[in-house]
Amino acid sequence: MVYIITYNINTSIRDYAPFYEAIKRVCMSYYHVQESTWFVSCAEPQDVKTMTSFLAKRLYPGDTIFIAELTDRTQVDGWVTRDFWDWYRKNIG
């Protein structure tokens, strides 16, 4: 299962390293495709509310987060690296 995680950091003063490390621990594989967008691939389906709660604990008031499950039927397109598309195709199937 592949999930997209997007967020908006609204403060530049805080340390977000714990948040980034938590994203890396959510599932077995991840790809940081854009500044505030990650894709994670999990062997088993995950509950997005649980994922959001786990990650949101490492954010600060005023920050936002959005997580969605993607499937092989989800239409996706974009101008990103070939490396990302290789990762995505490998993990979505």
Long-range contacts (C-beta under 8 A, 24 or more apart in sequence): 1-41, 1-42, 1-43, 1-44, 1-45, 1-46, 1-69, 1-71, 2-39, 2-40, 2-41, 2-42, 2-69, 2-70, 2-71, 2-88, 2-91, 2-92, 3-27, 3-39, 3-40, 3-41, 3-42, 3-46, 3-48, 3-51, 3-67, 3-68, 3-69, 3-70, 4-37, 4-38, 4-39, 4-66, 4-67, 4-68, 4-70, 5-37, 5-38, 5-39, 5-40, 5-51, 5-55, 5-65, 5-66, 5-67, 6-36, 6-37, 6-38, 6-65, 6-66, 6-67, 7-36, 7-55, 7-59, 7-63, 7-64, 7-65, 7-66, 8-36, 8-63, 8-64, 8-65, 9-36, 9-59, 9-63, 10-60, 10-62, 10-63, 10-64, 11-60, 11-62, 11-63, 14-60, 16-58, 18-58, 19-55, 19-58, 19-59, 22-54, 22-55, 22-58, 23-55, 26-51, 26-54, 26-55, 29-87, 29-91, 31-84, 31-87, 31-88, 33-80, 33-81, 33-84, 34-80, 39-70, 39-84, 39-87, 39-88, 39-91, 41-91, 45-69
